[in-house]
Amino acid sequence: MPLLTFLEADRPLVKSYTLDSQGNLVKESYPRVWEFTSHSIEINGLQEFHAALVTAAAKGWCLLKGELIRVLKCESRAGSTDPNTLTWFICLDFDRLPQNVPIQQALELLALGDCSYIVQYSASHGIEPEKGATAHVFVLLSTPAHPAALKQWLIGLNLRVEALKTRLELTRTHNALSWPLDVSTCQNDKLIYIAPPQLGAGVVSAHQGERICLIERAQSAIAPEILSIPTVEANRTGINAALDALRTKHGLPARRWSYKVDKTSGLDILAKPDASTLSGVKRERGFTYFNLNGGDSWGYYHPDDAPEVIRNFKGEANYLTSELLPEYWGQVQLTRAALKLQGQQALQNPELQTGKRQILAFRDFRTAIYYNGYWDPGTEHLELARAASERQLQDYLKGHGLPEIEPIPVWNLIHDPHSDVRVNVADKTLNTFEATQYMKQAHTPVHDTTGCPLIVRLLHSAVGQDPELVEHQLNWLACVFALRAKTQSAWAWHGVQGTGKGLFVYRVLIPLLGLGNVVVKRMEELEDQFNGYIERALLVVIDEAQISESRKSRMVMANLKNMITEPEVSVRKMHSAGYTVPNWSNWIFLTNQPDPVQIEATDRRFNVGEYQQEKLVISSAEVDALEHELPVFANYLRTRAADLDRAREVLENEARAQMRAASMNSVDATAHALMAGDLEFFWDALPAGEMGMLGPEQQMLHEVYAKLIQAALKNPDQRYTRDELRVFFAYNVGDVPRTPAKFASMLRHHRIHLKTLRVAGKLSRGIETTWKASDLWIRERLEESRSKVTPLKSAA
């Protein structure tokens, strides 16, 4: 069923007429209001429609042509209607019918003579006779129709019905038609004023009888399909022809009629209109209204924050302000320029000494990204966020009472842990590093960790008990916390679940260093091409680390080596070109696996904690108590001797050796042992029992291999030919290249470079090796070979 929507305001929506001291008629237009309360009524037929109109008119309400998509309660109706909602009735707004043409005759001219209707005579009817008959006529539709189709029907009536066509006029802009039958009353956002006028003393209306009347005819409603709705193109051709004829009649030159869509507003624009003259300007509640070329309807306007397009209530096309009102547009531009200059001065005025909050709006020099926010020097609080566009930046300024700025200032966004200056307005520099309360606190010298036993217990459970290992870890943490330095070394903490690794990170390290300065990533995120997080990281923690399981393990390790050691790194963020920044990051790897990272034989980057087999037993109360120990631990780290040179070295311990061994394949391990002179590695490969336990190739090589080991026990300085080197590899690895060239290439790949030397009186390609083993170990092995069955003896 049809739904009628009426709008109530804080005053009656009526037009007023009075007489001035000379007896001239003075009219006051309908009040411009912005806040409405809605009342929706469902009707069944024209009689209920009529009754609802009479009731609403008596209350001073107006009728909304369309239906609301939300209920209004003392609020703006902006965005409250959908232009595509179908409508159940037609509103015909006759503006200039001849006095001798009654409404019924006008409807017959429109082929609606047999249809029942409601006529609501407008406020000016009977008071402004020069306007002719003015009224709203409401007709029900049997099925709903689209407002856009009804608009084309109304345009077509104006162009082809002679009584209407002869009363077409030019609008005040001379660029559009003024319609005797309003073409905008089909729009769902159209307000239709229905209340009777307020008449002052001495004002007499020629209208007699009711202003809202129900006229019943044979048909209670009409079907939309019987309306002859022309095409948009046909109407556009008719409009242009009518415009040309009227412009010629008024002595105006012919012109080409073309339209375009304004990219900023999305509105349909008449291109290159005739310029108009301002005859009135007023501003109300965020809008500027105009009278043009002597008019008095205030029918042209623009929002104060969007002056680029002149809109109107008259059903005309929209106009670019620069084309319709060029002089006014020039004033707008001058005003804008002055306001933007004021905005720049406001942003550049360093009021930081006064304790006032400083609004920030800028474009970062390196990334070209927009940022907005504020800096409060009193609380030393910086709030900063990305703006998606320049428009958002300008809206942010407007929301804080500042005018737009042009051009957008360019700042340098940096992350410098060594500087406590956050915002420098004069230099246009902003430092994103924020020191924590523990970095800022007054530091009382603390010479040991006795004042923070829970933190120490947690550290031991995560890293290990070895005093040298713990001291090395504490020195590393002191360099990160107190010196805010890049150590160029990393730590691997590994053990079973529940040893406190994550607890130490989240309850100790993040509070000490600051949530914004610590980045926690999962291992799979290291494969991502975007590494913007590194720019602001003083500490990076990789959780669940196991590089060997990555599909891109070589690439990941190469990137890690670069980020752990290099003072500058290339950063790439999504939707942004790469750029180079200082690298302050220090790294910790957490895992439950024995091989979180791949440690090469020559590695100088990774410290390794002891593998923790026992879970940490700690209560919730003790976890909460960690916070109370943080100030003491911070004082200890800050006041102890922090040796950066020592922190940059790696501690050689058994855990590191085991992880390095776990990272190597058999070829890597054999090559490393050979270059390091690790004779124990090759001795351990000999069989302790029967030869039958060896593989076929090892059995073939065993005698030669054992003789090479026996010679090394007797003389640590040895020379080995390429063929003898192949014995070492084939015995320990198994499948190695058999051709000399391929085998030599494999050796070079593992940093073993052959050179020409003399072995057993012959020139050969080989290497020189000095085996490293303690004298005691060598004596024991030689004694074993002389006194009992040993791997060497069994081979003899």
C-alpha positions in Angstrom: 0.0 0.0 0.0 1.1 3.6 -0.6 3.1 5.2 2.3 2.9 9.0 2.8 5.8 10.7 4.7 5.2 14.1 6.3 8.0 16.2 7.9 7.6 18.3 11.0 10.0 21.2 11.9 10.5 23.4 14.9 8.2 26.0 13.2 5.3 25.8 10.8 6.4 25.3 7.2 4.2 28.1 5.8 4.7 31.1 3.5 3.7 34.5 5.0 2.3 37.6 3.3 2.2 41.1 4.8 1.8 44.7 3.6 4.5 47.3 4.1 3.8 50.9 5.1 3.1 51.9 1.4 0.6 49.0 1.1 2.9 46.9 -1.1 2.7 43.1 -0.7 5.6 41.6 1.1 6.1 37.9 1.0 8.3 35.7 3.3 9.3 32.4 1.7 9.0 29.1 3.4 11.5 28.9 6.4 14.7 27.1 5.6 15.1 24.4 8.2 17.6 21.5 8.5 16.2 19.4 11.2 13.0 17.4 10.8 10.9 14.8 12.6 9.2 12.3 10.3 5.6 10.9 10.4 4.8 8.0 8.0 1.1 7.1 7.3 -0.1 4.1 5.2 -3.1 5.0 3.1 -5.7 2.9 1.2 -7.1 5.0 -1.6 -7.4 8.7 -2.5 -9.9 9.5 0.3 -7.3 8.5 3.0 -4.7 10.4 1.0 -6.9 13.5 1.1 -7.6 13.2 4.8 -3.9 12.8 5.6 -3.0 15.9 3.6 -5.7 18.1 5.3 -4.5 17.0 8.8 -0.8 17.5 8.0 -1.4 20.9 6.4 -3.3 22.1 9.5 -0.3 21.2 11.6 2.1 23.2 9.4 3.9 20.0 8.1 5.2 19.4 4.6 4.9 16.3 2.4 8.1 14.4 1.3 7.6 13.0 -2.2 9.5 9.8 -1.5 9.8 7.4 1.4 12.5 7.5 4.0 15.1 4.8 4.5 15.4 5.8 8.2 13.1 7.5 10.7 14.0 11.1 11.4 13.9 12.7 14.9 15.0 16.3 15.1 17.8 15.6 12.6 19.0 16.4 9.1 17.3 14.6 6.2 20.5 14.4 4.3 20.9 10.9 2.8 17.6 9.8 4.2 16.0 8.9 0.8 16.9 6.6 -2.1 16.4 8.2 -5.5 15.6 4.8 -7.0 12.7 3.9 -4.7 9.5 3.4 -6.8 6.6 5.8 -6.2 2.9 5.2 -5.9 1.6 8.7 -6.8 2.2 11.6 -9.2 2.5 15.2 -8.0 1.7 17.8 -10.7 2.9 21.3 -9.7 1.3 23.9 -12.0 3.3 27.1 -11.7 1.9 29.4 -14.4 -1.5 28.2 -15.8 -3.5 30.9 -17.4 -6.3 32.2 -15.2 -8.9 31.1 -17.7 -7.7 27.5 -17.6 -9.1 25.6 -14.6 -7.3 22.6 -13.1 -9.8 20.1 -14.6 -9.2 21.5 -18.1 -5.4 21.3 -17.6 -5.7 17.7 -16.6 -7.7 17.0 -19.8 -5.0 18.6 -21.8 -2.6 16.1 -20.1 -5.0 13.1 -20.9 -5.8 12.7 -17.3 -9.4 14.1 -17.4 -11.1 10.8 -16.3 -8.8 10.3 -13.2 -9.7 11.2 -9.6 -7.3 13.6 -8.0 -6.6 15.9 -5.1 -5.9 19.5 -5.8 -4.0 21.5 -3.2 -3.9 25.2 -4.1 -0.5 26.7 -3.4 0.1 29.5 -0.9 0.4 32.1 -3.7 -2.9 31.1 -5.3 -5.3 34.0 -5.1 -2.7 36.3 -3.6 -0.3 36.7 -6.5 -2.6 36.8 -9.5 0.2 37.6 -11.9 1.4 34.0 -11.5 -1.8 32.5 -12.8 -3.3 29.4 -11.3 -0.8 27.6 -9.1 -1.6 24.3 -7.5 -0.4 20.8 -6.6 -2.4 17.9 -8.1 -2.0 14.4 -6.7 -2.9 11.3 -8.7 -2.5 7.7 -7.6 -0.8 5.1 -9.7 -2.2 1.5 -9.9 1.4 0.2 -9.8 4.5 2.0 -8.6 6.8 3.8 -11.2 10.4 4.9 -11.2 10.9 8.7 -10.5 13.4 9.0 -13.4 10.7 7.8 -15.9 8.1 10.2 -14.4 10.6 13.1 -14.8 11.0 12.4 -18.5 7.2 12.2 -18.8 6.8 15.7 -17.1 9.5 17.2 -19.4 7.7 15.7 -22.4 4.4 17.3 -21.3 6.0 20.7 -21.1 7.4 20.4 -24.5 4.4 19.0 -26.4 1.2 20.3 -24.7 0.6 23.7 -26.3 -0.9 25.4 -23.2 2.4 24.5 -21.3 4.8 25.0 -24.2 3.7 28.6 -24.9 4.4 29.4 -21.2 8.0 28.1 -21.3 10.5 30.7 -20.2 14.2 31.0 -19.7 15.6 30.7 -16.2 17.5 33.6 -14.7 20.7 32.1 -16.0 19.4 32.1 -19.6 20.9 28.6 -19.8 17.9 26.5 -18.9 14.1 26.4 -19.2 11.7 27.5 -16.5 8.9 24.9 -16.6 5.2 25.9 -16.2 4.7 22.3 -15.0 7.5 21.6 -12.5 9.6 18.6 -13.6 11.3 18.0 -10.2 8.2 17.0 -8.2 8.8 13.3 -9.1 12.1 13.2 -7.1 12.1 11.2 -3.9 13.8 14.0 -1.9 11.4 16.7 -3.0 9.6 18.7 -0.3 6.0 19.7 -1.2 4.6 22.5 0.9 0.9 22.0 1.6 0.1 24.3 4.5 -2.1 27.4 3.9 -0.4 30.8 3.9 -0.3 33.1 6.9 -1.9 36.4 5.9 -1.0 39.6 7.7 -3.4 42.5 8.3 -4.9 43.9 5.1 -3.8 41.0 2.9 -6.8 39.5 1.0 -6.9 36.2 -0.9 -9.1 35.9 -4.0 -9.3 32.2 -3.4 -12.6 31.0 -2.0 -13.3 27.6 -0.3 -11.0 24.8 0.8 -7.4 24.8 -0.4 -7.2 21.0 -0.4 -10.1 19.3 -2.3 -10.8 15.8 -3.4 -12.2 15.5 -7.0 -13.6 12.1 -7.8 -13.8 10.8 -11.4 -14.3 7.5 -13.2 -10.8 6.2 -12.5 -9.4 6.0 -9.0 -5.8 5.5 -10.2 -3.9 5.4 -13.5 -1.5 2.8 -14.9 2.0 4.0 -15.5 2.1 2.1 -18.9 -0.5 4.5 -20.4 1.7 7.5 -19.9 3.6 8.3 -23.1 7.1 8.6 -21.6 9.6 9.9 -24.2 13.3 9.0 -24.3 15.9 11.1 -22.6 17.5 11.8 -26.0 14.1 13.0 -27.5 13.6 15.3 -24.5 17.1 16.6 -24.7 16.6 17.5 -28.4 13.3 19.2 -27.6 14.9 21.2 -24.7 17.7 22.4 -26.9 15.3 23.5 -29.6 13.1 25.4 -27.0 16.2 27.0 -25.5 17.4 28.2 -29.0 14.0 29.6 -29.8 13.7 31.5 -26.5 17.3 32.8 -26.6 16.6 34.1 -30.2 13.4 35.7 -28.9 15.4 37.5 -26.2 18.2 38.6 -28.5 20.7 36.1 -27.1 23.2 34.3 -29.4 22.8 30.7 -30.3 25.0 28.3 -28.5 26.0 24.6 -28.4 24.4 22.6 -25.6 26.6 20.0 -24.1 26.9 18.3 -20.8 29.6 16.6 -18.8 30.1 14.9 -15.4 32.1 16.8 -12.8 34.9 14.5 -11.6 34.9 15.9 -8.0 31.2 16.0 -7.2 29.9 13.4 -9.8 27.2 15.9 -10.8 25.8 16.5 -14.3 27.2 19.8 -15.5 26.1 22.1 -18.3 29.3 22.9 -20.2 30.2 26.6 -20.8 27.0 28.3 -19.7 26.4 32.0 -20.2 27.9 33.9 -17.2 25.3 35.4 -14.8 25.3 38.4 -12.5 24.9 38.1 -8.8 21.9 40.1 -7.4 21.9 38.6 -3.9 24.1 36.4 -1.7 23.3 34.9 1.8 24.8 32.2 4.0 22.8 29.9 6.2 23.9 26.8 8.1 26.7 25.7 5.9 25.2 26.8 2.5 25.6 29.9 0.3 22.4 30.9 -1.6 22.2 33.2 -4.7 19.8 35.3 -6.6 20.9 35.6 -10.2 20.1 38.2 -12.9 17.5 40.0 -10.8 15.7 36.9 -9.4 14.4 36.7 -5.8 13.8 33.0 -5.2 17.2 32.1 -3.7 17.0 29.0 -5.9 20.8 28.6 -6.6 23.3 27.5 -4.0 26.4 25.6 -3.1 27.7 23.9 0.2 30.2 26.2 1.9 32.8 23.4 1.8 32.3 22.6 -1.9 31.9 25.9 -3.8 33.1 24.4 -7.1 29.6 23.6 -8.4 26.4 25.8 -8.3 23.3 23.7 -7.7 19.7 24.7 -7.8 16.1 23.8 -6.8 14.7 24.6 -10.2 15.4 21.3 -12.1 18.2 22.9 -14.1 21.5 21.3 -14.8 24.3 22.2 -12.4 27.0 24.7 -13.3 30.7 25.1 -12.6 31.0 28.1 -10.4 34.1 29.3 -12.4 31.9 29.4 -15.6 28.6 30.6 -14.3 29.9 33.2 -11.7 33.5 33.9 -12.7 33.9 37.0 -10.6 32.5 35.3 -7.5 34.8 32.3 -8.2 37.8 34.6 -8.2 36.8 35.9 -4.8 36.5 32.3 -3.6 40.0 31.5 -4.8 41.4 34.6 -3.1 39.7 33.7 0.2 40.9 30.1 -0.1 44.5 31.2 -0.7 44.4 33.5 2.3 42.9 30.7 4.5 45.4 28.2 3.3 48.2 30.6 4.1 46.8 31.0 7.6 46.6 27.2 7.9 50.2 26.8 7.0 51.2 29.5 9.5 49.1 27.8 12.1 50.8 24.4 11.5 54.3 25.9 11.3 53.9 28.1 14.4 56.0 26.2 17.1 53.7 26.7 20.1 55.4 23.8 21.8 56.8 26.0 24.5 53.3 27.1 25.6 52.2 23.5 26.2 49.5 23.7 23.6 48.6 20.6 21.6 50.2 20.8 18.1 48.1 19.6 15.2 50.1 17.6 12.6 49.3 17.2 8.9 52.1 16.5 6.4 53.4 14.3 3.7 56.5 12.1 4.4 59.4 12.9 2.2 60.6 9.4 1.6 57.4 7.5 1.2 55.0 10.3 0.0 52.5 9.0 2.5 50.1 11.4 4.2 50.0 11.6 8.0 47.7 13.4 10.4 47.7 13.5 14.2 48.8 15.7 17.1 51.7 16.2 19.5 51.0 17.1 23.1 54.3 18.5 24.6 52.8 18.7 28.1 52.2 14.9 28.2 54.8 14.1 25.5 52.1 12.1 23.8 52.3 11.7 20.0 49.2 10.4 18.1 50.0 9.7 14.4 48.0 7.9 11.7 48.1 7.5 8.0 45.7 9.5 5.9 44.5 7.8 2.7 44.5 10.9 0.6 45.1 14.7 0.7 41.3 15.1 1.0 41.3 13.2 4.3 44.2 15.3 5.5 42.2 18.5 4.7 39.1 17.1 6.4 41.2 16.3 9.5 42.3 20.0 9.6 38.8 21.2 9.1 37.6 19.0 12.0 40.0 20.7 14.3 39.0 24.2 13.3 41.9 24.8 10.9 41.5 25.9 7.2 42.8 23.9 4.3 46.5 24.2 3.5 48.3 24.3 0.1 50.8 23.0 -0.6 50.8 20.1 1.9 54.0 20.5 4.0 56.7 17.9 3.6 58.2 16.4 6.8 60.9 13.9 7.5 59.5 10.9 9.4 62.5 9.2 11.2 63.0 6.5 13.8 66.0 7.4 15.9 66.4 5.6 19.3 69.4 7.9 20.2 67.2 11.1 20.2 64.6 11.9 22.7 63.3 14.8 20.6 60.0 13.7 19.2 58.7 16.6 17.2 60.7 19.5 15.7 58.3 21.8 14.0 61.0 24.2 12.8 63.0 21.4 11.1 59.8 19.5 10.1 61.1 16.3 11.6 59.1 13.8 13.5 60.8 11.0 15.5 58.6 7.9 15.9 60.8 6.4 18.6 59.2 6.7 22.1 61.3 6.0 25.2 59.5 3.9 27.8 59.0 5.0 31.4 61.8 2.6 32.4 64.2 4.4 30.0 63.2 7.8 31.5 63.2 6.8 35.2 65.9 8.2 37.5 68.5 5.4 37.6 70.0 4.4 40.9 73.1 2.3 40.5 72.3 -1.4 40.8 75.3 -3.7 40.6 73.7 -7.1 40.5 70.3 -8.8 39.9 69.5 -9.8 43.4 66.6 -7.3 43.5 64.8 -9.1 40.6 64.9 -12.8 41.4 61.8 -13.6 39.4 63.2 -12.1 36.2 66.5 -13.9 36.7 64.6 -17.2 37.3 62.7 -16.5 34.1 65.8 -15.7 32.2 67.6 -18.9 33.4 64.6 -21.0 32.3 64.6 -19.4 28.8 68.3 -19.2 28.2 70.2 -21.5 30.6 72.1 -21.6 33.8 75.7 -21.4 32.6 77.1 -18.2 34.3 79.2 -17.2 31.2 76.1 -17.7 28.9 73.9 -15.6 31.3 76.4 -12.8 31.6 76.8 -12.7 27.8 73.0 -12.4 27.5 72.7 -9.7 30.1 75.5 -7.7 28.5 73.6 -8.0 25.2 70.3 -6.8 26.8 72.1 -3.9 28.4 73.5 -2.8 25.0 70.0 -2.9 23.6 68.2 -1.2 26.5 70.7 1.2 27.9 72.7 2.1 24.7 69.8 1.5 22.3 72.5 0.1 20.1 72.5 -2.4 17.3 74.5 -5.3 18.5 74.9 -7.0 15.1 74.4 -10.4 16.8 71.3 -12.4 17.5 70.1 -15.0 20.1 68.3 -18.3 19.7 66.3 -19.5 22.7 65.0 -23.0 22.4 63.5 -25.7 24.6 60.3 -27.5 25.3 57.0 -25.7 25.6 56.5 -23.8 28.8 60.1 -22.8 29.5 59.2 -19.1 29.7 60.6 -17.8 26.5 57.5 -16.0 25.4 56.8 -14.9 29.0 60.2 -13.1 29.2 59.5 -11.3 25.9 55.9 -10.1 26.7 56.4 -9.4 30.5 59.9 -8.2 30.5 61.4 -7.1 27.2 58.3 -5.4 25.6 57.6 -3.3 28.8 61.2 -2.3 29.0 61.7 -1.4 25.4 58.2 -0.3 24.5 55.4 -1.9 22.5 56.1 0.3 19.5 59.8 -0.6 19.5 59.4 -4.4 19.6 58.1 -6.5 16.7 56.9 -10.1 17.2 56.6 -12.1 14.0 56.0 -15.7 13.2 58.6 -17.6 11.1 56.4 -17.8 8.0 56.2 -14.0 7.9 59.9 -13.9 7.1 59.1 -15.1 3.6 57.0 -12.0 2.9 58.5 -9.5 0.5 57.3 -6.6 2.7 59.5 -5.7 5.7 58.3 -2.3 6.7 58.3 -3.4 10.4 62.1 -3.3 10.5 62.1 0.5 10.2 60.8 1.1 13.7 62.1 -2.0 15.5 64.7 -1.9 18.2 64.0 -5.6 18.9 62.5 -8.2 16.5 61.3 -11.5 18.0 60.7 -14.4 15.7 58.3 -16.9 17.3 58.1 -20.6 16.4 61.4 -20.2 14.4 62.6 -23.1 12.3 64.3 -21.8 9.1 65.0 -25.2 7.7 61.2 -25.8 7.3 60.8 -22.7 5.1 60.4 -23.3 1.4 62.7 -20.3 0.9 65.2 -21.1 3.6 68.2 -19.8 1.7 66.5 -16.5 0.9 65.3 -16.1 4.4 68.7 -16.7 5.9 70.3 -14.3 3.5 67.8 -11.6 4.4 68.3 -12.3 8.1 72.1 -12.0 7.9 71.6 -8.7 6.2 69.1 -7.4 8.8 71.1 -8.6 11.8 74.4 -7.0 10.8 74.0 -4.2 8.3 73.7 -0.6 9.6 71.2 0.3 6.9 68.6 -1.8 5.2 66.2 -1.5 2.2 62.6 -1.3 3.4 59.6 -2.1 1.2 56.0 -1.5 2.3 52.8 -2.4 0.5 51.8 0.2 -2.1 55.1 2.0 -1.7 58.5 2.1 -3.4 61.5 0.7 -1.5 63.8 3.1 0.4 66.8 2.8 2.7 66.6 3.5 6.4 69.0 3.1 9.4 68.7 -0.3 10.9 68.5 -0.4 14.7 67.0 -4.0 14.9 68.3 -6.7 17.3 66.9 -10.2 16.9 65.8 -13.1 19.2 64.5 -16.4 17.8 62.2 -18.5 19.9 61.4 -22.2 19.2 60.6 -25.6 20.6 62.8 -27.2 17.9 66.5 -27.9 18.1 67.4 -26.0 14.9 65.6 -22.6 14.9 68.2 -21.1 12.6 70.9 -22.4 10.2 74.3 -21.7 11.6 77.2 -22.0 9.2 80.7 -23.1 10.1 82.0 -19.5 9.8 78.9 -17.8 11.3 79.5 -14.8 13.6 75.9 -13.7 14.2 74.1 -16.3 16.4 74.4 -16.9 20.1 72.6 -20.0 21.2 71.0 -20.6 24.6 71.0 -24.0 26.2 68.2 -26.3 25.1 65.8 -26.3 28.0 64.3 -29.6 28.9 62.2 -28.6 32.0 59.1 -26.5 32.0 59.1 -23.4 34.1 57.0 -23.7 37.3 55.6 -20.2 38.0 52.4 -19.1 39.6 50.0 -16.4 38.4 50.9 -14.2 41.3 54.6 -14.5 40.5 53.8 -13.6 36.8 52.0 -10.5 38.1 54.9 -9.7 40.4 57.3 -9.4 37.4 56.0 -5.9 36.8 57.3 -4.8 40.3 60.8 -6.0 39.5 61.0 -4.2 36.2 62.3 -0.8 37.6 65.1 -2.7 39.4 66.0 -4.7 36.4 66.0 -1.5 34.3 68.3 0.2 36.7 70.6 -2.8 36.6 70.8 -2.8 32.8 71.2 0.9 32.7 74.0 1.2 35.2 76.0 -2.0 34.6 79.0 -1.8 32.2 77.5 -2.4 28.7 80.3 -3.7 26.4 79.1 -3.3 22.8 82.2 -4.9 21.4 81.6 -8.0 23.5 77.9 -8.0 22.5 78.9 -8.1 18.8 80.9 -11.3 19.4 79.2 -14.7 19.6 79.8 -17.0 22.5 81.2 -20.4 21.5 79.4 -23.0 23.7 78.2 -26.5 23.4 74.6 -25.5 22.5 75.9 -23.4 19.6 78.1 -26.2 18.3 75.2 -28.7 18.4 72.9 -26.3 16.6 75.6 -25.6 14.0 76.0 -29.4 13.5 72.2 -29.7 13.2 72.3 -27.0 10.5 74.9 -28.8 8.4 74.5 -31.6 5.9 77.1 -34.4 5.8 79.1 -32.6 3.0 79.1 -29.3 5.0 80.2 -31.1 8.2 83.0 -33.1 6.5 84.3 -30.0 4.7 84.2 -27.9 8.0 86.0 -30.7 9.9 88.7 -30.9 7.2 89.3 -27.2 7.1 89.2 -26.9 10.9 91.6 -29.8 11.4 89.0 -31.7 13.5 90.7 -35.1 13.7 88.2 -36.4 16.3 85.4 -36.0 13.7 87.2 -38.4 11.3 88.3 -40.8 14.0 84.6 -41.1 15.2 83.7 -42.3 11.7 85.8 -45.4 12.0 83.9 -48.6 12.9 84.1 -49.8 16.5 83.1 -53.3 15.5 83.0 -55.6 12.6 83.7 -54.4 9.0 80.4 -56.0 7.9 78.5 -53.2 9.5 79.9 -50.7 6.9 78.4 -50.1 3.5 80.1 -51.5 0.3 81.9 -48.3 -0.6 83.1 -47.7 3.0 84.4 -51.3 3.1 86.4 -50.7 0.0 87.8 -47.4 1.3 88.3 -48.4 4.9 91.9 -49.5 4.6 93.0 -46.4 2.9 90.9 -44.2 5.2 92.3 -45.8 8.3 95.9 -45.4 7.1 95.3 -41.7 6.5 94.0 -41.3 10.1 97.0 -43.3 11.5 99.4 -41.0 9.7 97.6 -38.0 11.1 97.9 -39.3 14.6 101.6 -39.6 14.2 102.2 -36.3 12.4 99.6 -33.4 12.6 101.0 -31.6 9.5 99.8 -33.4 6.4 99.4 -32.9 2.7 96.5 -34.5 0.9 96.0 -35.0 -2.9 92.7 -34.6 -4.5 92.2 -38.4 -4.6 92.9 -38.6 -0.9 90.4 -35.9 -0.2 87.9 -37.9 -2.1 88.5 -40.8 0.3 87.6 -38.6 3.3 84.4 -37.4 1.6 83.3 -40.7 0.0 83.9 -42.5 3.4 81.9 -40.0 5.4 79.3 -38.8 2.9 78.9 -41.6 0.5 77.8 -40.3 -2.9 80.3 -37.7 -4.1 81.3 -36.8 -7.7 83.7 -39.3 -9.2 85.2 -37.2 -12.0 88.1 -35.0 -11.0 86.6 -31.8 -12.3 83.2 -32.2 -10.6 84.8 -33.2 -7.4 87.1 -30.2 -7.5 84.0 -28.0 -8.1 82.3 -29.5 -5.1 85.3 -28.7 -3.0 85.4 -25.1 -4.1 81.7 -24.8 -3.3 82.6 -25.7 0.3 85.6 -23.3 0.4 88.3 -25.9 -0.1 90.6 -24.6 -2.9 93.2 -27.0 -4.4 96.7 -25.8 -5.1 99.8 -27.3 -6.6 102.0 -29.0 -4.0 104.5 -31.9 -3.8 103.2 -35.0 -2.1 105.4 -38.1 -1.8 107.9 -36.6 -4.3 105.2 -35.9 -6.9 103.5 -32.7 -7.9 99.8 -32.9 -7.3 96.7 -30.8 -6.7 95.8 -30.8 -3.1 95.7 -29.0 0.3 97.8 -28.7 3.4 96.1 -29.5 6.8 97.3 -29.2 10.4 95.2 -31.5 12.6 94.2 -30.1 16.0 93.9 -32.5 18.9 95.2 -32.6 22.4 98.4 -34.5 23.0 96.6 -36.6 25.6 93.9 -37.5 23.1 96.5 -38.5 20.5 98.5 -40.6 23.0 95.4 -42.4 24.1 94.4 -43.2 20.5 97.9 -44.5 19.7 98.0 -46.6 22.8 94.7 -48.1 22.0 96.0 -49.1 18.5 99.0 -50.8 20.0 97.4 -52.6 22.9 93.9 -53.8 21.8 91.5 -54.0 19.0 90.5 -50.5 17.9 89.0 -49.2 14.7 92.6 -48.9 13.4 93.8 -52.3 14.7 90.8 -54.1 13.2 91.6 -52.6 9.9 95.2 -53.8 9.9 
